[in-house]
């Protein structure tokens, strides 16, 4: 089993699953056991050894993160890979000089913006028109989805939604997360970016790296340092590296499963 797990991890690191012909069912339980090992090994490490990580490994982790789902496949996020030592120091300072940020081998700043979704729409449209992997029926479907997304984007970003949504969410709190109005659109793109962020954390663990997602930072200062476009949200800064031998890793505790699983 150990050899199968190792072979599977090597396979995933060297060949994107979506472009392969591998039938995961042929591996039996190895994929489930592999995931459980990876998921269990992912911890929020706060003390790294600071040793360099090869560009190849970081890019492989980011490529896996990009396979995360997003609403309408709009992928309204961007990974800012902090390689420059001076920028790293400045970003760490915005993170209140947390040890995880200062000692990490590299930092990934996750930013989200509806403008990135529009960028995706343009690329998606070009792909649909140029690809020979989609038949006419599929292309017609994607063109319809593109038009729908563009119309919704024009309407949803109008400021008039802001006071209206305050009233609606007061009357019906469950509607507060509707992605209409500038502020709730930012919340929506931030939520979508977190799917990719979690995938990044698991991909890092699968590659042998440790990570620490951080929310304690000045988003305003980060946006200024990285010259992010107006309207951007910065939900996370992720520290990557390898833990120090004496890094403090306490036993993991979670609430009982029956408290978070409701069966209907």
C-alpha angles and dihedrals in degrees: 000000000000091000091049091051092049091048091050093050091049090048092052093048093052104036129038109239094223091060096046133088093220114137104216090201088068089065092060113198095347094096093052093047091046091052092049091052092048094045092049092048094053106100133161098254116195102182118059131179092233094224115150121266119213117253088234093061094046092048091049090053092048091048090055091048090055090062089069116116123257134182109281086350088277094142093203095185143086132206114222106202108204107212102147111092094219093050089047090055092048093049090047088054090055086053088061088257092286110185090239091058096043097045098040119114089226140351131227117203112201112211128179131196136161087232088068088056090055089050088054091050091055092049091045091052092051091048093050092051096045105037123097093197094082124070123222093266092053092047091052090051093050093048089054091050091048092053091047092051093049093050092047091049092054092050100039096056095058114120092224088078092066100074091033093054092049088060095041094049091048090054095038110021092184089068094059093099095058107129097237125119125030097277096047090044088058089051089051096051090046091053090050092051091055091066087060092043093055090047088051091054092051092044090052090052091049090053092051097259129126124223144188123202111212130198097167100095141099105265090190093056092044091051091050094048093049095038092234117188118262113274094034122145122209107201099167147013111203123204116209130192143089121297122250113248089246096045110139109247112170125198110280118248129191132172114261113285092238089064093060101033117073115186117206 
